[in-house]
Amino acid sequence: MKQDKLEKFIRENREQFDIYEPGAELWDGINKPAPKTIRLNWKTIALRVAAVIVIFVASWVIHDMVQKDDNNITENKIRIENEDVGQVNVLMEAEMFYTSQINTARDEIIMLSGNNKGLLDDLNTDMVELDEVFEDLKNDLKDNSDNEEVIGAMIQNYRIKLEVLEEILMQLKKSKNLENDKNDSDEI
């Protein structure tokens, strides 16, 4: 066999190559096992992809359901607030109407009663009681307890005040008419 020039040179000079010994850390690095290679098969990858898809779809469906519930709650709140505003407007209109009627009737009673202090005191006592009931109803309205019924009761309170005043006014007018008829018959 024919030897190569390089191989011949190495064999002749082998002792000169062996003068340098490698360090211990070099041999430790050589002896370390090779890192593990992770092998994934297509079944594992398909299983993981399917899990991600299921999680995504489930979260989307849950989000959609929650969003619909939030929209329904928001729509209900807006509808209730609009109804409350409508009821409050009805109460304000009734309050303005009945307040003007009550003030007119009171002024007329004061003019017709003249110096009848007892009648005016009784009238004020009745009005104070009705005002106290009205304040209780206002507090109930602030508590938001069944607005429609409370507003109806408040309007009813105004009606009662007006009826009391109209009844007193009617009695005063009858008594004035009787006095006028009596005075007219005395003059004849």
C-alpha positions in Angstrom: 0.0 0.0 0.0 1.1 3.4 -0.8 1.3 5.9 2.0 0.1 9.4 1.8 2.7 12.2 2.3 0.6 13.6 5.2 0.3 10.3 6.9 4.0 9.6 6.5 4.8 13.0 8.0 2.5 12.4 11.0 4.1 8.9 11.7 7.6 10.2 11.5 6.9 13.2 13.8 4.4 11.6 16.2 6.4 12.3 19.3 6.5 16.0 18.6 2.7 16.0 18.3 2.2 14.3 21.7 4.0 17.0 23.7 0.8 18.9 24.3 -1.8 17.2 26.4 -5.4 18.5 26.2 -7.0 19.9 29.4 -9.6 18.0 31.6 -12.4 20.4 30.6 -11.9 19.5 27.0 -12.6 15.8 27.7 -15.6 16.8 29.9 -17.1 18.7 27.0 -16.5 15.7 24.7 -18.0 13.2 27.1 -21.3 15.2 27.6 -24.3 13.6 26.1 -25.8 15.3 23.1 -29.0 17.3 23.9 -32.2 15.5 23.5 -34.1 16.3 20.3 -37.8 16.7 20.7 -39.8 14.8 18.2 -43.4 15.8 17.6 -45.6 13.6 15.6 -48.5 14.9 13.6 -51.1 13.5 16.1 -49.7 15.6 18.9 -49.7 18.7 16.8 -53.2 18.0 15.5 -54.4 17.5 19.1 -52.9 20.8 20.2 -54.4 22.7 17.3 -57.8 21.2 18.0 -57.6 22.3 21.6 -56.8 25.9 20.6 -59.7 25.9 18.2 -62.1 24.6 20.8 -60.9 27.2 23.3 -61.3 30.0 20.8 -64.8 29.0 19.7 -65.9 28.5 23.3 -64.6 32.0 24.3 -66.2 33.6 21.3 -69.6 32.0 22.1 -69.4 33.0 25.7 -68.4 36.6 24.8 -71.3 36.8 22.4 -73.8 35.6 25.0 -72.5 38.0 27.6 -72.5 40.9 25.1 -76.2 40.1 24.2 -77.1 40.1 27.9 -75.3 43.5 28.4 -77.1 44.9 25.4 -80.5 43.7 26.8 -79.7 45.1 30.2 -78.7 48.4 28.6 -81.8 48.5 26.4 -84.0 47.7 29.5 -82.3 50.5 31.5 -82.8 53.0 28.7 -86.5 51.9 28.3 -87.1 52.2 32.1 -85.3 55.6 32.3 -87.5 56.8 29.4 -90.6 55.5 31.1 -89.5 57.2 34.4 -88.9 60.5 32.5 -92.4 60.2 31.0 -93.9 59.6 34.4 -92.0 62.4 35.9 -93.2 64.7 33.1 -96.8 63.6 33.8 -96.2 64.4 37.5 -94.7 67.8 36.7 -97.6 68.8 34.5 -100.1 67.6 37.1 -98.2 69.5 39.8 -98.4 72.7 37.8 -102.0 72.3 37.0 -103.2 71.3 40.5 -101.0 73.9 42.2 -102.5 76.7 40.1 -106.0 75.4 40.8 -105.3 75.0 44.5 -103.8 78.5 44.8 -106.8 80.0 43.0 -109.3 78.2 45.2 -107.4 79.2 48.4 -107.4 82.9 47.3 -111.1 82.7 46.6 -111.7 81.1 50.1 -109.7 83.7 51.8 -111.7 86.5 50.1 -115.1 84.8 50.8 -114.3 83.9 54.4 -113.4 87.4 55.5 -112.5 87.4 59.1 -113.5 83.8 59.8 -110.3 82.8 61.6 -111.6 79.3 62.6 -112.3 78.3 59.0 -108.9 79.4 57.8 -107.2 77.5 60.7 -109.1 74.3 59.9 -108.2 74.8 56.2 -104.5 75.2 57.0 -104.6 72.1 59.3 -106.1 70.0 56.6 -103.6 71.3 54.0 -100.6 70.7 56.3 -101.7 67.1 56.8 -102.1 66.6 53.1 -98.6 68.2 52.5 -97.1 65.8 55.0 -98.6 62.8 53.1 -97.2 64.4 49.9 -93.7 64.6 51.4 -93.9 61.0 52.4 -94.8 60.1 48.8 -91.9 62.2 47.5 -89.6 60.2 49.7 -91.0 57.0 48.3 -90.5 58.3 44.8 -86.8 59.0 45.7 -86.5 55.4 46.9 -87.7 54.4 43.4 -90.3 52.1 44.9 -92.9 51.4 42.1 -92.8 54.9 40.5 -96.1 54.6 38.7 -98.1 53.9 41.9 -96.3 56.6 43.8 -96.9 59.2 41.1 -100.5 58.2 40.9 -100.8 58.6 44.7 -99.1 62.0 44.5 -101.6 63.2 41.8 -104.5 61.8 43.9 -103.1 63.9 46.8 -103.4 67.0 44.7 -107.0 66.0 43.7 -108.0 65.6 47.3 -106.6 69.0 48.2 -108.5 70.5 45.4 -111.7 68.7 46.3 -111.4 69.9 50.0 -110.9 73.4 48.8 -113.8 73.3 46.3 -116.1 71.8 49.0 -115.2 74.6 51.4 -115.6 77.2 48.6 -119.0 75.8 47.7 -120.1 76.0 51.3 -118.9 79.5 51.6 -120.7 80.5 48.4 -123.9 78.9 49.7 -123.7 80.8 53.0 -122.9 84.1 51.1 -125.9 83.5 48.8 -128.1 82.8 51.8 -126.9 86.0 53.5 -127.5 88.0 50.3 -131.0 86.5 49.9 -131.7 87.3 53.5 -130.4 90.9 53.1 -132.4 91.3 49.9 -135.6 90.0 51.5 -135.0 92.4 54.5 -134.7 95.3 52.2 -138.0 94.6 50.4 
